Amino acid sequence: MSRKIFLRTPKIMTTTLRANIVLSVLFLFFGVFLLFAAEGEARPFAAVFGIIWVIACLSVLLQSLRAYRAVISSDSFEAGELTGGDKPDDTAWAAKLRELECLKNEKLITEEEYRKKRSQILEEKW
């Protein structure tokens, strides 16, 4: 039996995306201003820098708009799926054995406690 897990989009995400969009637009205007404001020897450098700046701002703006549309269009999104709720995980017993081995190696449990717990874990598996 499998069950899907859905999560709601946090409100801070929409706020962050809105702020991202506003800042991208402001920085975009700044880059366009750089393209036309430079004079003299600085003009070629400012033009190259301005073009790179505008392209970066446009990419951030487009990505933010795409993410904002996705967040607004759905109230929740699928985060994963739980499967096999009735049967135990095949790797759970191995992880328990590894943890038990570490406890024994660190001398946090005795050899007798280790053997006893190990046999319990192996009995559960079979």
N, C-alpha and C positions, 0 to 999 in steps of 0.2 A: 504494500500500500504506500503510495507516495502523496506528499502534501506540498503544495507550493507555498513559499513564503513571500509576502508582499510587505514592502516598507513604504511609509509615507515620506514625501519630500519635505525636509525641514524648511521652515519659513526663512531661516537665515540664508538658505541657498538662493532663494528668489531675490532677497535683498542684496546679496553679494553680486549676483548676476546683473541686477539693475545698476549698481554702483560701477561695475566693470564696464557696462555699456556707456554710461555717462562719461566716465574717465577716458574711454577709448575715443569717443567723439571729441572731447576737449583736446586730447593729445593729437588727434587727427588734424584739427584746425591749426594747432601749433606747428605741425609739420608742413602744412600747406603754406603757412605764413613764412616759415624758413625758406621754402622754395622761392618765394618772390621777394623777400626782404633783403637778401644778401646782395652786396655790391662789391665791385672791385675784384681784388685777388681772392677774396673768400667765396666768391660766387660758385666756382666749380666744386669746392669742398662742401659748401652748404647745399648745393643741388644734389650731390650724391648722398649726403647725410639725410637730406629732406626726403628723397625718394625712398631710401631704406626705412626711414621713420614712418612714412605714410603706409608703406607696404606692411610693416609690422603692426601698425595701429589697425589697419583694415583686417588683417588676419585675426587679431584679438577680438575686434568688433564682430566679425562674422561668426567666430566660434562662440562668443558669448550670446549672440542672438540665437544661434542654433540650440545651444543648451537651454536658454530661457524658454524658447518655444517648446522644447521637449518637457521641461519642468511644468510649464503652465498647462500643457495639453493633457497631462495625466495626473490624477490625484495620488496614485501610488505606482510603484514599479516592482516587477518581480525580482527578488533578490536571490532566489535559489529554490531548491527542492529538497524536502526530507524524504528519504526512502527507507524502506525496511524497518519500520518502527517496531514490529513484533519480534524480529530475529536479532540476536546480538551481533555486534560488529565483529567480523573475523579478525581484525587487527587489534581489537581492544585487549584481548588476553596477552598478545605479544608485548604490547606497551606496558601492561601491568607487570609482566615478567622482567622487562628491561628496568623498570623503576625499582622493582624489588631487588634486582641485581645491584643497582647503584646504591641502594640503602645498605646492602650487605658489604659492598666494597668500601663504603665510607664508615663502616663499623657502627652504624646507627641501629642495626638489629643483629641479634646473635645468629649463629649458624643454625641452631635449632628452630628459631622463629622463621628463618629463611626457608628451610625445608618444609615446614608445616604450611606456610602461606603458599609456597610454590605448588605443593600438592593440591591445595584448595583451588588455586587458579586453574591448574590443569584439569581438575575434576569438572569445574564449571564449563570449560571449553568443550569437553567430550560429553 
